[in-house]
Amino acid sequence: PKGKGPQGKRITLKVAKNAVRVAFNGRRRLDLSKMGIATFPKCILELADVEELDLSRNMLKKIPNIIEKFQNLMWLDLHSNQLDELPAAIGTLHNLTYLNLCNNKLKALPEELTLLRNLRILNLGLNCLETIPTTLGTLRELTELGLFDNALTIIPKSVKKLPKLEKLNVKRNPLPEFAEEEEPIDTVKRIESLYLVEKKDLCSSCLQTCQGERDELHKLEDMTPGSSNKPSFPSLVTPNSSARDNQEEWRMK
């Protein structure tokens, strides 16, 4: 076959029509997930009136600008593909409330993404993002935002202060606030050097200090319970004598 990379499965209009389902919310969903698709199937433009489109878990490297034909879309799932960019036309899908772009290869986001003013859930986790635009803070309807497993070193204040944001996942990013804490300072004084001197070489105050510390050490030793080497069985006259008295109760006959 011509061209480089996987060719993927060819989707026909008949296959696509058979993949249309009615979701629990009553919307029509075109479910083409896990189909081995490597190229956006243009035939699905015939079904551009669906409200939900699932192209997740395929091999897509690019979403063409013709995605703008799906003006009724409220739910778009593109997770687990090989997308390294998004088309500017993504911003024309003004009815979108859910957009899943998790587990791709995105390195940047188009400014047009901020035109999705009805977006409530946006998942950008598991990508290669080093920055996100401050204009993402204009998505004031967002309640959930996933930014985990990227290369972000800063989260814009405009994003942190989104008025309806309930869940913000930024785990496993090299953010300063998540940097490992320095090792705690050891407050216990430890002896680095030991010097042996005779009493006669110490001044009276130093000798008194040393003797006091020695007395404290002896007190601790006296408080430590000693272990007896021999077990004690005060109730036994001879070994197993107590057991012998009632052995008929437990001995198996």
ZINORUR-V334168 format. One record per backbone hydrogen bond with DSSP energy under -1.0 kcal/mol. NH is the residue of the N-H (numbers start at 1). CO is the residue of the C=O. If there is no record, write none. Layout:
NH&CO  NH&CO
This chain:
9&36  16&12  17&13  18&14  20&17  21&29  23&27  26&23  29&21  30&52  31&19  32&54  34&56  44&41  45&42  46&43  47&44  48&45  50&47  51&28  52&28  53&75  54&30  55&77  57&79  59&37  67&64  68&65  69&66  70&67  71&69  73&70  74&51  75&51  76&98  77&53  78&100  80&102  82&60  90&87  91&88  92&89  93&90  94&92  96&93  97&74  98&74  99&121  100&76  101&123  103&125  105&83  113&110  114&111  115&112  116&113  117&115  119&116  120&97  121&97  122&144  123&99  124&146  126&148  128&106  136&133  137&134  138&135  139&136  140&138  142&139  143&120  144&120  145&167  146&122  147&169  149&171  151&129  159&156  160&156  161&157  162&159  165&162  166&143  167&143  169&145  175&173  178&175  179&176  201&198  202&199  207&203  208&204  209&205  210&206  211&207  212&208  213&209  214&210  215&211  216&212  217&213  218&214  219&215  220&216  221&217  222&218  223&219  236&233  241&238  244&240  245&241  249&246  251&247
